Amino acid sequence: MSHFEITTVLSASPSQVFDACLDVEAHTRSMASSRERAVGGNTRGRLAVGEMVTFQARHFGVTWQLTARITSWNPPHSFVDEQEAGPFQYWRHVHHFEPHGQGDTLMTDVIDFASPLGPLGRLADVTVLNWYMPRLVRSRNAYLAATL
């Protein structure tokens, strides 16, 4: 299982950042480089606990779909999304939001994932995904920082 954490300071309140991270359209805009779009489930607006969305994107020249459900929810402090269907054997993303300084938010992304296919999947995780996935999350966070 692969694990990484990314912390980002954003110039907005925890409730604003919490809402932005659950906004489907903001998410797809933040992932424009991979042509990500919502194709199933809740495809517009803000997700809530129990709701799911299917995103389609292009990574490594291949079109992928990932269906995620919001499985835990503690506004405006945290929420969790987990893969219901998609390319990973396991995907869990915990989002934490806490006040930081004068009106800022410290956002921490905690992500655990594993690729399928046993040893081949572990090789893909170690050689490619362990650097690619944090880069993708940092890119999404930079978009949020620029738009909040």
Buried (B, 14 or more C-beta within 10 A) or exposed (E): EBEBEBEBEBBBBBEBBBBBBBBBEBBBBBBEEBEBBBEEBBBEEBBEBEBBBBBBBEBEEEEBEBBBBBBEBEBBEBBBBBBBEBBBBEBBBBBBBBEBEEEBBBBBBBBBBBBEEEEEBBEBBEEEBBEBBBEBBEBBBEBBBEEB
